[in-house]
Amino acid sequence: MFVGHQATSLDDKNRICLPAKMRKKVEAASPTREVRLVPWLDGCMAIYMPNDWQRMAEKIQSNPYELAESRSIWRSVFPYVEEASFDRQWRLVFPKNLLGRAGIQRELVIAGMFDHLEIWSPEGWQQLEKHRALEENIKKTFDMTHGTQGKS
């Protein structure tokens, strides 16, 4: 599982070097180091392992294409998904179009989100930090998963 976050930067070829603490999950889930780069929610970019992306894509596809809202989601994601692989030095090249969509120029934040990584511009990550009420989010999640929602 991916957890934690780390600030890093792109090199001159739009590559990042994956932090060591995140490499084992990639290697375990994708021995070929193949991943999917995905334009993602709230203006970030995601890195999914192939099997995890397959499950997420199936969830997206479960929304009927005939509905306008579903088509919008499909059209926002699927045409922009890129297949990529980490090289022997654990570097990964990001396409310019995905970097632009995420507002990333050189500096970025890699955040572990359990089954995927999110790639944020520093500004986008700071906005999340400002607006996060961590204790409340944890409490709501705990309440929802343990059946205590609405109880005090």
N, C-alpha and C positions, 0 to 999 in steps of 0.2 A: 504494500500500500504506500502511496505517496503522501507524505506529510511534511510540514515545515515550509519555509520560504527562504529565498536567497536573492539578493541583488547581484546582477552581473551585467555584462555588456556584450554587444556584438563586435566581432572583429571586422576588418575591412572587406571581408567576403560575405557579410551578413550571416555569420555562424556564431553559435554559442557552444561552449564546452559544458556538457552536463555535469553538475556538481556530483562529486564522488558518492555522496550519501543517497543519490537517486538512481545510480547506475544499476544496482543489484535488481531492483524491480523491473527495469527495462530488460535486462539480460534474462531474468527468469521468465518473463512474459513473452519475450520476442528474441530468441537466440540469434536471429539474423540482424537484430537491432532495427528492424523495420517499425515505423510508426506512421500515424496519420496526423497531419497538421490541419486543424479545423478552425474556421472563424467561429468564435463562441460568444457566449452570453455576456451582456454588460460591457461589450467593447474589448474583450480580451481575445486571445488565441489559445487554443488547447492542443496538447499533445496527447494522443490516445494510443495505447497498444492496439494492434489489429483486432484482437478478440473483444476488447472492451469497446472499441469503436463500433464493431459489428452489433453488439447489444444495444448501444445508444442509437445507431442508425435504425435498427428495428423498432425502437420506441418511437422515433420520429416518424417512421413510415406507418406506424399503427394509426396515425391521424389521417383520416380520409383525404386524399388529394382533391376530391371534389369540393371540399370546403375551402373558401378563400383564405382563411387563417392558416390552414394547413399548407396550402400552396405557398404562402408567403414564407413559412418556416422552411419548407423544402428548398425553395429558391434562394433563401438566405444562406443555406449551409452547403448542400450537396455540390453545387457547381464549383465551390471554392476549396473543397477538401483536396489535400495534396498527400501523395504517398512519398515518404522520405525514409532515410536510414542514417543512423549515427555511424560515423567512420571509426577507424581504429583508435583514434584519439578522443573519442566520444564527442566529436563536433557534429553539429547539425546545421544545415543551411536553411534559412527561412526565405521563402519567396517574398519579393518586394510588395506584391499586392496584399499579402496577409499582414506584413509589418505595417503597411499604410492603414489598413482597416483597424488595426489595434493601436494606432498612434505611436508606434515604436520607432524611434530614430536610431539611437545607439544603446542607451541604458535601458534595462528592463528588470523585472522581478519575476522569478520562477516560483510558483506556489503549488505545493502538493495538495491535491483535492481527492484523496483516497484512490480512485481508479484512473485518474488522469492528472496531467500537469496543466496549470494555466500560466500563460505568459502575458504579463501586464506591462504597460508603460509605467514608469514611476509615478506619474501624475494620476493615472487610473487607480493604481494601488493605494496611493495616499487618499484619494477620494473614498475608497472603501474603508480605509482605516478611520477616517473622520466620522463616517456615518454608521459605523458598526456599533451596535450595543451588544457586545459579546455575551455578557451574562444573561441578557434577555433572550438572545438567540439560543443559547445553550439550554436555558430553562424551557423555552417553547419546544425545542426538539425533544428534550427529555420527557416533557409532559405528553407530547404526541405519541412517542414510542412506548411510554409506560402507562398510558391510559389515565393520566391524571389531569388532562387538559381541562381548564376551567375550575379546578379545585385549588383551594389555598391552604 
